[in-house]
Amino acid sequence: MRKLSKPLYGQQNKTAYLFLLPWLIGFFCLTLGPMITSLYLSMTKFNLLSSPTWTGLSNYVQIFTEDDTFLRSLWLTFYYVFLSVPLRLAFALLVAMALNKGIRGLGIYRTVYYIPSLLGGSVAIAIVWRQIFDGSGLVNQFLSWFGITGPSWIAHPDYVVYTIITLSVWQFGSAMVIFLAGLKQIPADLYEASGVDGAGKLRQFFGITLPMLSPVIFFNLIMSMINSFQAFTPAYVIGDGRGGPLDATMFYTLYLYLKGFSFFDMGYASALAWIMLVIIGVFTAIVFLTSKFWVFYGDNQEGR
């Protein structure tokens, strides 16, 4: 292969950097810059109306030693993540396997199931969800046909979080599409050979489908977990923006928002944001470290 001359090589580098320039500007101005600023603000007292006052680690000390709402919101967020993520992935995989049967009009079904993922994070859908699970909403009207009087699901502190989890599971479309693409990459002859050996559907699922699909499960798990930790809009809308009833919808991101934009304690809110960043990083690292035991790539059955 003919080597490029230095002037031509340098020209190609300049062209590449030119195409990368919009992303670089966005990264430094809209991502890295605000992150550094928020790290500084997390060590200050800042009410948005006056200049920040340096206080060191006092915000972090207060969070971990005096703030009971921080612990409640963190526990609620963990509860939401640990329930919604497995349910969403399981439901997405179930639907993907059903759509992987070569049915006619697959593109239409795929689009219909994907639409909730596009709309689920919007305020409008959260409002609709609030109306569905209200005391006189669609769910209770359906239950009344069977003589059952349902509670106001969004007004009862024991039930409201499950309505938000249900909304999260309903947004399974993006994971489903990725699962469906992964299923289509599994060679059919593996199933045929195992069938000849007497393997049933259940054994094929655990012996072929899950191992071959493990890289896709790994990707969907990471993305779903990160998105669930950042859940905000449903909790804000269903909980009237105050975490009600009785802090039952006080998700971590909602508490962070209220601290920063309702109580104008932006330094404290910045500290909360950095704690959440560390928590997400820790859980992501745990998934990556454990993936070598259950994620398989191609013909490598030894793991990573």
C-alpha positions as CSV (number, residue, x, y, z in Angstrom):
1,M,0.0,0.0,0.0
2,R,1.4,3.4,-1.0
3,K,2.3,5.6,2.0
4,L,0.7,9.0,2.1
5,S,3.0,12.0,1.9
6,K,3.2,14.2,5.0
7,P,1.4,17.2,3.5
8,L,-1.5,15.0,2.3
9,Y,-1.6,13.1,5.7
10,G,-1.7,16.4,7.5
11,Q,-4.5,17.7,5.3
12,Q,-6.6,14.6,6.0
13,N,-6.0,15.2,9.8
14,K,-7.3,18.7,9.4
15,T,-10.3,17.5,7.5
16,A,-11.1,15.0,10.2
17,Y,-10.8,17.5,13.0
18,L,-13.0,19.9,11.0
19,F,-15.8,17.2,11.0
20,L,-15.2,16.5,14.7
21,L,-15.3,20.2,15.6
22,P,-19.1,20.4,16.3
23,W,-18.8,17.4,18.7
24,L,-15.7,18.8,20.4
25,I,-17.3,22.2,20.9
26,G,-20.4,20.5,22.4
27,F,-18.3,18.3,24.6
28,F,-16.1,21.0,26.1
29,C,-18.8,23.7,26.3
30,L,-21.9,21.7,27.1
31,T,-20.5,18.7,29.0
32,L,-17.0,19.0,30.4
33,G,-17.4,22.8,31.2
34,P,-20.6,22.4,33.2
35,M,-19.3,19.3,35.0
36,I,-16.2,21.2,36.2
37,T,-18.4,24.2,37.2
38,S,-20.8,22.0,39.2
39,L,-17.9,20.3,41.0
40,Y,-16.7,23.8,42.1
41,L,-20.2,24.8,43.1
42,S,-20.7,21.6,45.1
43,M,-18.1,23.0,47.5
44,T,-19.7,26.4,47.8
45,K,-22.8,28.1,49.2
46,F,-24.6,29.4,46.2
47,N,-28.2,30.6,46.0
48,L,-28.3,31.7,42.4
49,L,-28.7,35.4,43.4
50,S,-25.3,36.1,44.9
51,S,-21.7,35.0,44.2
52,P,-20.7,31.5,45.4
53,T,-19.0,31.3,48.8
54,W,-16.4,28.6,49.3
55,T,-17.3,26.2,52.0
56,G,-15.2,23.1,51.2
57,L,-16.8,19.8,51.9
58,S,-19.5,21.1,54.2
59,N,-22.3,20.3,51.7
60,Y,-21.2,16.7,51.5
61,V,-20.9,16.4,55.3
62,Q,-24.4,17.8,55.7
63,I,-25.8,15.4,53.1
64,F,-24.4,12.3,54.8
65,T,-24.9,13.3,58.5
66,E,-28.0,15.6,58.7
67,D,-30.2,15.0,55.6
68,D,-32.8,12.3,56.1
69,T,-34.5,13.2,52.9
70,F,-31.4,12.3,51.0
71,L,-31.4,8.8,52.4
72,R,-35.1,8.3,51.7
73,S,-34.8,9.6,48.1
74,L,-31.8,7.4,47.6
75,W,-33.5,4.3,48.9
76,L,-36.6,5.0,46.8
77,T,-34.4,5.4,43.7
78,F,-32.6,2.1,44.4
79,Y,-36.0,0.4,44.8
80,Y,-37.2,1.8,41.5
81,V,-34.1,0.8,39.6
82,F,-33.9,-2.7,41.0
83,L,-37.5,-3.4,40.2
84,S,-38.0,-1.5,36.9
85,V,-34.8,-2.5,35.1
86,P,-35.2,-6.3,35.3
87,L,-39.0,-6.1,34.5
88,R,-38.4,-3.8,31.5
89,L,-35.6,-6.0,30.1
90,A,-37.6,-9.2,30.7
91,F,-40.7,-7.8,29.0
92,A,-38.6,-6.5,26.1
93,L,-37.0,-9.9,25.6
94,L,-40.3,-11.6,25.7
95,V,-41.8,-9.4,23.1
96,A,-38.7,-9.6,20.9
97,M,-38.8,-13.4,21.0
98,A,-42.5,-13.2,20.0
99,L,-41.7,-10.9,17.1
100,N,-38.8,-13.1,16.0
101,K,-41.1,-15.8,14.6
102,G,-41.2,-14.4,11.1
103,I,-44.7,-12.9,11.4
104,R,-46.0,-10.7,8.6
105,G,-45.9,-6.9,9.1
106,L,-43.0,-7.1,11.5
107,G,-42.0,-3.5,10.7
108,I,-45.4,-2.3,11.8
109,Y,-45.4,-4.2,15.1
110,R,-41.9,-3.1,15.8
111,T,-42.8,0.6,15.3
112,V,-46.0,0.2,17.4
113,Y,-44.0,-1.3,20.3
114,Y,-41.2,1.3,19.9
115,I,-43.4,4.4,20.1
116,P,-43.8,4.3,23.9
117,S,-40.0,4.6,24.3
118,L,-40.1,7.8,22.2
119,L,-43.1,9.3,24.1
120,G,-42.7,7.7,27.6
121,G,-40.3,10.4,29.0
122,S,-42.6,13.3,27.9
123,V,-44.7,15.4,30.3
124,A,-47.8,14.7,28.2
125,I,-47.5,10.9,28.7
126,A,-46.9,11.3,32.4
127,I,-50.1,13.4,32.6
128,V,-52.0,10.8,30.7
129,W,-50.6,8.1,33.1
130,R,-51.7,10.2,36.0
131,Q,-55.2,10.3,34.7
132,I,-55.3,6.6,34.0
133,F,-54.3,5.7,37.6
134,D,-56.4,8.4,39.3
135,G,-59.2,7.4,41.7
136,S,-61.8,7.7,38.8
137,G,-59.3,6.7,36.1
138,L,-59.4,4.0,33.5
139,V,-57.8,1.3,35.7
140,N,-60.5,1.7,38.4
141,Q,-63.2,1.9,35.9
142,F,-62.0,-1.5,34.5
143,L,-61.9,-3.0,38.0
144,S,-65.4,-1.7,38.7
145,W,-66.7,-4.1,36.0
146,F,-65.7,-6.9,38.3
147,G,-67.1,-5.3,41.5
148,I,-63.7,-4.2,42.7
149,T,-63.3,-0.7,44.1
150,G,-59.7,0.3,43.5
151,P,-57.8,3.0,45.4
152,S,-56.4,6.2,44.0
153,W,-53.2,4.7,42.8
154,I,-51.4,8.0,42.6
155,A,-52.6,9.4,45.9
156,H,-51.7,6.4,48.0
157,P,-48.1,6.3,49.2
158,D,-48.0,2.5,49.1
159,Y,-49.0,2.3,45.4
160,V,-47.8,5.4,43.6
161,V,-44.3,4.1,43.0
162,Y,-45.7,1.1,41.3
163,T,-47.5,3.2,38.8
164,I,-44.2,4.9,37.9
165,I,-42.6,1.5,37.6
166,T,-45.4,0.3,35.3
167,L,-44.8,3.4,33.2
168,S,-41.1,2.5,33.0
169,V,-41.8,-1.1,32.0
170,W,-44.2,0.2,29.3
171,Q,-41.2,2.0,27.7
172,F,-39.6,-1.3,26.7
173,G,-39.5,-0.5,23.0
174,S,-35.8,0.6,22.5
175,A,-34.5,-2.5,24.4
176,M,-36.9,-4.7,22.5
177,V,-35.6,-3.5,19.1
178,I,-32.0,-4.2,20.2
179,F,-33.0,-7.6,21.5
180,L,-34.7,-8.4,18.2
181,A,-31.6,-7.4,16.2
182,G,-29.5,-9.7,18.5
183,L,-31.9,-12.6,18.1
184,K,-31.7,-12.4,14.3
185,Q,-27.9,-12.9,14.6
186,I,-28.2,-16.2,16.4
187,P,-27.6,-19.0,13.8
188,A,-30.7,-21.2,13.2
189,D,-28.5,-24.3,12.9
190,L,-27.7,-24.1,16.6
191,Y,-31.4,-24.6,17.4
192,E,-31.7,-27.4,14.8
193,A,-28.7,-29.3,16.1
194,S,-29.9,-29.0,19.7
195,G,-33.3,-30.1,18.7
196,V,-31.8,-33.2,17.1
197,D,-30.1,-33.9,20.4
198,G,-33.4,-33.7,22.2
199,A,-33.2,-30.2,23.7
200,G,-36.5,-28.7,24.4
201,K,-37.5,-25.0,24.1
202,L,-36.6,-24.2,27.7
203,R,-33.2,-25.8,27.5
204,Q,-32.5,-24.0,24.1
205,F,-33.4,-20.7,25.7
206,F,-31.0,-21.1,28.6
207,G,-28.3,-23.0,26.7
208,I,-28.3,-21.0,23.4
209,T,-30.5,-17.9,23.4
210,L,-29.3,-16.3,26.6
211,P,-25.5,-17.0,26.1
212,M,-25.6,-15.8,22.5
213,L,-27.6,-12.8,23.5
214,S,-25.6,-11.9,26.6
215,P,-23.6,-9.0,24.9
216,V,-27.0,-7.4,24.0
217,I,-28.3,-8.0,27.5
218,F,-25.2,-6.4,28.9
219,F,-25.7,-3.3,26.7
220,N,-29.4,-3.0,27.5
221,L,-28.7,-3.5,31.2
222,I,-26.1,-0.7,31.3
223,M,-28.3,1.8,29.4
224,S,-31.5,1.0,31.3
225,M,-29.8,1.2,34.6
226,I,-28.2,4.6,33.9
227,N,-31.5,6.0,32.5
228,S,-33.5,4.6,35.5
229,F,-31.2,6.3,38.0
230,Q,-31.9,9.6,36.2
231,A,-35.7,9.2,36.2
232,F,-37.4,12.5,36.8
233,T,-40.4,13.5,34.6
234,P,-42.9,10.8,35.8
235,A,-42.0,11.4,39.5
236,Y,-42.3,15.2,39.0
237,V,-45.7,15.1,37.2
238,I,-47.4,12.3,39.2
239,G,-46.1,13.6,42.5
240,D,-47.2,17.2,41.7
241,G,-43.6,18.3,41.7
242,R,-43.3,18.0,45.5
243,G,-42.6,14.3,45.9
244,G,-46.0,13.5,47.2
245,P,-47.8,11.8,48.7
246,L,-45.7,11.7,51.8
247,D,-42.4,11.7,49.8
248,A,-43.5,8.5,48.0
249,T,-42.3,10.0,44.7
250,M,-39.3,11.9,46.0
251,F,-36.8,10.4,43.6
252,Y,-33.2,11.4,43.9
253,T,-33.3,13.6,40.8
254,L,-36.5,15.3,42.0
255,Y,-35.0,16.0,45.3
256,L,-31.9,17.4,43.6
257,Y,-34.1,19.6,41.4
258,L,-36.1,20.9,44.3
259,K,-32.9,21.8,46.2
260,G,-31.5,23.7,43.3
261,F,-34.5,25.4,41.8
262,S,-37.1,25.6,44.5
263,F,-34.9,26.3,47.5
264,F,-32.2,28.0,45.5
265,D,-29.4,26.0,47.1
266,M,-27.4,25.3,44.0
267,G,-24.3,24.4,45.8
268,Y,-26.1,21.7,47.8
269,A,-27.8,20.4,44.6
270,S,-24.5,20.2,42.8
271,A,-23.1,18.1,45.6
272,L,-26.1,15.8,45.3
273,A,-25.5,15.6,41.5
274,W,-21.9,14.5,42.0
275,I,-22.9,11.9,44.6
276,M,-25.3,10.4,42.0
277,L,-22.6,10.5,39.4
278,V,-20.4,8.4,41.7
279,I,-23.2,6.0,42.5
280,I,-24.0,5.4,38.8
281,G,-20.3,5.0,38.1
282,V,-19.9,2.4,40.9
283,F,-22.9,0.3,39.7
284,T,-21.7,0.5,36.1
285,A,-18.3,-0.6,37.1
286,I,-19.8,-3.6,39.1
287,V,-21.7,-4.7,36.0
288,F,-18.6,-4.4,33.8
289,L,-16.5,-6.3,36.4
290,T,-19.0,-9.1,36.7
291,S,-19.7,-9.3,33.0
292,K,-16.7,-11.6,32.5
293,F,-18.7,-14.4,34.2
294,W,-21.8,-14.2,32.1
295,V,-21.2,-12.3,28.9
296,F,-19.9,-14.3,25.9
297,Y,-18.7,-13.0,22.6
298,G,-19.0,-15.0,19.4
299,D,-17.4,-18.5,19.8
300,N,-15.5,-17.5,22.9
301,Q,-17.3,-19.5,25.6
302,E,-14.7,-18.7,28.2
303,G,-16.1,-15.2,28.7
304,R,-14.1,-12.1,28.3
